[in-house]
Amino acid sequence: MSTVADTIRSSLQAADLEFAEHHAGVFEVELPGERKLTTACRLEVGEQALGIHAFVARRPDENHEAVYRWLLERNLKLYAVAFAVDHNGDIHLDGRLPLHAVTPEEIDRVLGAVLTYADESFNTILELGFASSIRKEWQWRIARGESTRNLDAFRGWLERDPAPES
């Protein structure tokens, strides 16, 4: 395990990523993104494989079937990890890599995949699973003259689709 852990440690340092090793062979790393500002990722060296676990989003407030279907369809195109749902309905990326395959290049490739999939999927997950909450926040900010800058990614459908009548 120490050789694999050493490889991971040196790879994270070389990539200039902030990380913590809370237990031997268990690394917590924050991956900086654009849409999803950070993705928390855990790398866990096991007896046979390196576990890769990343939190993407909490359980959707609505439209669960569409969110989970979209994730399953995305899984057909992913490398090394797949979207998963935990017992609470929260969305994660999860995967395994055989220990013999752990190299600096593969760590970089896997972390890049995790970051890309979490970041590229984030706004779609929010649109599908949290549209009502986003719309309420938008309306609240507009009514009070507050900045809507952090909602700019959703501006197109918020301005196009009026809120349903209550």
N, C-alpha and C positions, 0 to 999 in steps of 0.2 A: 504494500500500500504506500509506503513512503516514497517510492520512485514515482508513482502516479501522482501523489499529493505534491511532491516536489515539482513535477511537470506543470501541474495546475497553478501552483503558487508562482512559479517563475513566469508562466504565460500571462497571468493576471497582472503581475508587476510590469512585464514588458508592454502590455497594452495600456498601462497607466490607469487601471481601473481600481476604484476604491473597493476593498473587500475586507472581510473579517473571517478568521478561522476560529470559530467558537469551540469546536471540538476537533480532534485530529481527523483530518480528511473530510471535514464538512466546511465548505466555503460559502459565505453569503456575499454576493456581489450586486452592486447597483449599476444597471445598464442605462446610460443616459439616452433619452429618445427625443422626439419632436412632438408628436401628437400625444403620446403617453410620456410624460416628462421623465419618469424613471420606471424601470422594470426591475423588481426584486427577483433575483435568481439564486437558487441554492444548487451547488454542485456537491454531491455526496458520494465519496469513494466507498463502494461496497466490496464484498469478497469477489464478485464476478464482473461487476459493471459499475460504471459511473452513472449515478442518477442525476438527472437534470430536471429541476422543478422551478417554475416561474409563475408568479401570480399575474394575471392579466386584468381581470375585472370582477367586481362583486356580482352576486346573483342579480340578473335582470329584474327590474320592477314589473315588466310587462312583456308580452309577445315572446314568451319563453321558447315556444316551438320554433318560431322563425329564427331566433338567435342560435339555438342549438343546431338546427338544420344547417344554417349558414356555416357554423363552425365545423360540422362534420364534412360538409362539401369542401371546405378549405383543407381539411386533413389529407385529402387525396393528393395535394400538391406540396406537402411540407417535407422538410429534411430533418431527420434525427429526433424531432419532437412532434407531438400532436396535441391538439386542444383536448382538454379533459374538464370534467365538471366534478367537484367534490360533493360531499354529502349535504352541504348547504346550498349547492347550486352555483357556487363561485367558479369562475372560469380560470383555468391554469393552462400552461404548456408543460408537458411532461414527456420525458424520454429516458432512454438507457443507451449507453455506449460501452461496448466491451472494453475492459481495461487495456487489452493489447492495442486498441485503436487510439488510446489517449496520447496525443502528440501536441506540441504547441500549435501546429497548423490546424489540427482538428478541434482543439479548444476554441481557437479563434473562429473557425467556421461555425461551430455549434452556438457559441455566444452571439455571433452575428445573425444566425438564423432566429434565435430566440428574440433578439432585439427587433429584427425586421418584422417577424410575425406578430409580436405584441403591438408594436408601433403602428404597422399598417392596418391592423384589424381594429384598433381601439375605437376610432370614430364610428365605424360601422356598427360595432357592438353597442355603443352609446345610442346611435340613431335607432337601431332596432329595439333595444331593450329598455331605453330610458327616455323615449321621445316626450312623454307627458311631463316628466320632471324638467326636461330641458326647455320645453315650451313654457311652462310656468315660470321658470327662472328668467327666460327671455322677456316675457310679458311684465314681470315684476320690475326688471331693470328698465325697460322702456317707459313704464308708467312713472317711475321715479327719476328718470333722466340719468340713470346710472350707466356706466360703461358696459357695453356688451362685447368687449374685445375678446374675452376668453370664450365666447360662444361663436366667434367668427366662422369656425369650421362648419357650423350648422346654419349659418345665415341664409343660404339659398333656400332650403326647405322651410325655415321658420318664416321667412318673408313671403314665400310662395303659397304655403298651405296655412290658411287661417285656422285659428283654434276652433275646435268643435264647440258648438253651442251647448251650454250646460242646461 
